[in-house]
Amino acid sequence: MKKQSFFHSLTPANRYVVGNLFFLYLIQGIYVIMIGSILPAMKVEYGLDYQDGGLLISAHSIGNMITGLAAGLLPLAFGLKRSLLMLNVLPFAGFAITLVTGTPWALVFALLLTGIGRGAVSNYNNQIVSTLSGGSAAPLNMLHGFFAIGAVLAPVLVLLCTHEGRGSWRWAVLTVIVLGVISMISSPFMKMDELPNPRSGSGSFGFLRNRRFLLSMSIMFFYLCVEASVMGWMVTYYADSGAVAVESAQLLTSMLWVVILAGRFICGALSGRIAPPRMILALCGGILVFLAVLLMSAGLIPMLVGTVGLGLALSGMYGTTVANAGSVFGEYPLAMGVFVTISSLGSVITPSLIGDIASHAGIRMGMAVLLVPAAAAFALAVWNWRVSSQEMGSRALES
């Protein structure tokens, strides 16, 4: 008998829920990557330096981090749907602030709001899709594929708004705000009655004794060190390294996300044949190799090779790493919040560190810091693969 696809296995109400979550992730992909794409223009208009830019990227990541645990606790009091509706407003309020002031502290607050909303939506999206799919990696990679679609569109949107004096980065921000309003209209129609009620779930922290959960969270920490920094600084790195002009840098960033988009759907297709530990090992190895190629290259062609390879390696990491933890997220309502909070520390520390180093030694030296977390992620991936092999061997002996 042919196995039902994920969407066909859902009820009509849950199909609408999943479809709307995919839409929310598409919008999130646009505005998260747009931050890095508009950063060069904001630096010029508001007189910001590398340190200010790094602080803004880190403020977004701090918001993403601090909301992780809160997003896990809020549904215990208000329910999943109300929590999602409340926190989904914040990113667009933050972007509205960037339109009216260039004061550094106000911009930091604005980016903090975008990060809080991002963290909440990420938490709930991954939790709900993981629950409905039984922890399968394929639907999670599909979910993150929609983030990648938005990420592909973000640099193109900024380029269209800024090219040849057609407008400014503000038009791109306004477009995102309009999309946010649409999401606020569509989200209340989601019917979540069929989903497990977090208010009746366990508040236990027993997942902290799960070795696969701890390894998954540690791998995600170092992955996010790389991912957040690459996405936040990539346009600036391409342009300020002298390899390409700013407009070409926007297109290269968009190309990076085209590759990530393709890679996420490829990883989704392969997830039924390749176990998460083996997939994570291959992806972490690719991140380390192609990041080194990108950072050590001076010419455009090697940079392109590094960009394409890095995009493919980054593509399936989030969904596959979540799937690596198994059924933990369905069993423990607080698990996703802790997972997001701790792992997001990587995306808070590294972009700001890069900004500090770049202010003194240039953007190329700043970005070279990323080789350290890339190597750490690979080492943990090897450990995770060995743990998985040992667990499979023990199960085989027991049977």
N, C-alpha and C positions, 0 to 999 in steps of 0.2 A: 504493500500500500504506500502510495506517494505521501511523503511528509508535507503537512501544510506549511505555507510560508508564514512568517511572523504576522503580517497584516491580516491574512485570511483567518488566522487563529483568534483574532480579537473580536470582541463584540462591536457593533456600530458605535456605541458610546465611547469605548476605549480607542477605537480608530480615530475619532475626532480628537480625543485627548492627545494621542501620539502625534497626529498631524499638526496640532497646534503647538506642541512642544518642539517639533521640528522647525516650525515657523519662528518660534522664539529664539531657537538656536541660530537660525539663519541671520536674524537681526543682530544677535549677539556677535556673530562672526564679522558682520559689517562694522559695528562700532568698536569692538576690541582692536581690530587691525587698523581701523581708521585713526586711532590715537597715535600710532607710530607714523602713519602717513601724513597727518596734519602737523606733526611735531616740528618739522623744519619751518613751515610757514608761521606757526605760533611763536617759535623762537625769534623769528625776524620781527613780527608785528609787536610782540610784547617785550622784546629785548631780553630773552632768556638765554642762559648759557648752558653748557653741558650738565653742570650740577643741577640746575633747575629742571632740565629735561629728565634727568635720571630720577629726581625726586617725584616728578609727576607720574612717571611710569611706575615707580615703587608705590606711590599713593594709591593708584588703581589696584595694584597687587595686594596692598595692605587691606583695602576694603574687601577684596575677594577673600582674603584670609580670615579676617575677623568675623565675617558673616558665616563662615563655614559651620562653626558650632552652633551659632544662633539660629541658623537655618534648620539645623537638626532639632533644636529645642522648641522653636515657635509652633510647629505643627502639633506638638503635645498639648499646647494651650488653645490654639486657634483652628487647628485642622490644616491639612496640606493645601487646599485650594485657596483659602483666605490668605495664608502666608505667602503663597506664590503671587497672588494679585497685589498684595501690599508692597512687596519688595521689588516687583517688576517695574514700578513707577520710578524708582530712584535713579537708574542710569540716565534717563531722559531729562530728569530734573537737573542732574549734574551737567549734562551737555548744554542745557539752557544757560547755566551759569557761565560757561566758557564764552558765550556769545556777548556777555555784557561787561566783563571785567578781565583785565590782564594782571591784576594783583596776584603775586605768587601764592599767598596763603589762601586766597579765594579759589585759585585754580587747583591747588592741592585738595581743598575740600570738595571741589567739583569732581575731580578724578577719584577721590575716595568714595563718593556716592556711586559713580559708575562701577567701581569695583564691588561695592556691597551688593548692588543689584545683579551684577554678573555672577558673583559667588552663589547667591540664592538660586538663580535660575539654573546654573550648572548643577547645583546640589539636587534640586527637585527633578530636573530633567533626567539626570543619570539614575537617581533612585527609582523614579516611576518606570522608566524604560527597562531598567535592570529587573524590577519586580515583575513587570508584565511579560518579559522575555525569559524569565527563569534564570537570569544571569548569563544569557548567551552573549558572546562577543559580537556576533554579526549585527543585531539591531543597534547595539551601542556604537559600533563603528559607523553604521548608517546615520545615527543621530549626529555624530561628530562630522560626518560628511556634509551635513547641512550647515554646520558652523564653517566648514571649509568653503562652501559655495558663497556664503556671505563674505568670507575673507578674500576670496577672489574678486568680488565686486568692489570691496572697499577702496583699494588703490585706484581702480578705474573711475570710481565715483569722484574721488578727490582730484584726479587728473582732469576729468571733464569740468569740474567746478573751478579749477585754477588755471587751466591752459589758456594761454594767449589772452589773458585779461577778461575772460568770460564771467568772472565772479571772484569768489574767494573760498577759502576753506569753510567759511561760515555756511555756505549753501549746502555743503556736504553734511554739516552738523544738523542743519534744519531738516534735511531729508531723513536723517536717522530719527529725529524727534517725531516726524510725521509717521514713520513706520512704528515707532513706539506707541503712539496713540492708537494705531490700528490694532496692535497686539493687546492693548488694554480693552478694546471693544470685543475682540474675539475670545479672549481668555475666560470671561465669566460664563460662557456657554459650555465650558467643559463640565462633564458629569463624572465626578470621581467617587460615586457611591460604591462602585464595584472594587475599588482599590482598598487595601488594608488600611484601617484607621490608625494613624500613628498614636492617637491619644489612648488607644487601648493596648499599645505594644509595650514591649519591655524597655525600661530605661537603663538596662544593664550595660556595663562596659566590658562584658566578657570577651568581646572581639579583640581586646588588647592582648589576649593570651593566644591568639591565632597567629601562627608563624607566617602563613601565607599572606595574611592581612598586613602584618608589620613589614614584610619584604616588599609588598606591593606599594605601600605608603612611602617607604624609603626610596624605591625606584622612582616613584612619581615626584618626590621632592627634587631629585637631581634632574629629572627630565624637565620639570617646570623652571628650574634655574636657566636651562638652555632655551626652552621654548619662549618664555616671557621676554627674555633679553633679545633673542633673534627677532621676534615680532615687534618689539618696541624700538629697537635700534637699527633695524635692517636698512630702512630708507636712508637714514643718516649715515650709516656705515658705507653703503654704496657710494653716496654722493661725496662725503667728506674724505674718503680714501682716494678720490681722484679718478676712479675707474670709469664712472659714468656720470651723466648730468642728472639733476634731480628728477626730471620727467621720466628718464629712462629707468631710474631707480624705482619709481612707482610701478612701472611695467614689470620690472624684474621681481618685485615683491608680489605682484599679482600672479606672475608665472609660478613663483614658489607655491602659492596656494592652489593653483591649477594642479600642480604635481601632488600636493598634499590631498586634494580632493580625489584625484584618481587613485592615490595610494590607499585612502581610507576605504573606498569601495572594493579595491583589490584585497585589502586585509579582511574586509567583511566576508568576501567570497572564500578566502582561504581559511577563515577561522574554524570552519567545520572539519578541516583536514589537518590543521597544524595546531597543536596545543598551545595555550597562552605562554607558558614558560619558554618554549622554543622560539615562538614568534618574538617575544620580548628580547631574547638574547640576540637574535638577528637584527632587530631594529636598533638596539643600543649599540651594537657593533657598527652599524651603518652611520649612526649619529656621530660617533667618535671619529671615524675615518673621514667622512665628508665635511664635517665641521673643520677638521684640520686642513683639508684641501681649500675650503673657502677662506679661512683666515690667513693661510700662508701664501695665497696667490695674489699677484699684483696685476695680472692681465685679465681681460674680460672673459676669455674662453674658459680658463681654469675656474674662474668665479662662477660661471654658468654651470659647469660640471658639478662643482661643490654645492651650488644652490639646488639643482635637480636631485642630486643624491641625498642631500639633507632633507629635502621635502618628502621624499619617499620614506626615509627612515623615521621622520617625525610623525608621519601620517597616522599610523595605527596605534600609537603608544597609549593614548589616554583610554580608549575603549578596551584595548586588550589588557592593560594593567588593572583596570577595574574588574574585568572578567577573571583575572588571575586570582583575585581574592575569593572566588567562589560564591557561596550563598550567604556570606556574612552580611551584606547590605540588606537583604530581605529579612534576615533574622533579627538584626539589631537596628532600630530606628536611628540611633545616635552614631552609627558607624560611618555613614557618609559624611556627616558633619565633621567628625574628628579627622577623617581621611583628607577632606578638602582643607581644613584648617592647618594641619601640620604640614602637608605637602606644599601648600601655598607659600610657606615661609621661604621656599627657594625662589619663588617669583618676586618676593619682596626685597630680598637682600641683594641679589645679583644685578638687576638693572641699575640700582643706585650706585653700587660699587663700580660698575663699568663707567658711569658718568663721572665719578670722582677720579678714576685713573685716566680717563680720556681728557679731562681738564688739564692734566699735567703732562701726559705722555702721548696723547693722540688717541683717536677712536680705534685704530687698529690694535694698539696695545691693550686698550680697555676690553675689547671683544675677545682677546686671547685668553682672558680669565676663564672663558667658558669651556676650555679644554679640561679643566679640573673636574667640574661636575659631570661632564660627558664621560670621563674615565671612571668616575665613581659609579655612575649608573651602569656602565658595562660590567664592572666588578660585581655589583649586586645582582645583575641579571644572570651572571655565571652561577652565583650562590643559589639564586632562586631556581635555576634549572636543575642544579644538583639536588636540592631539597625535593623538588617535584619528582625527580627520578627515583630518589630513595622512597618516597611515599608510594609510587607506583610499584616498586619492587616489594614493599611490605604488603600491599594489597594482594599482589600476585601470590605471595607465600601463604597468606591467610586463606585464599580461595583454593 
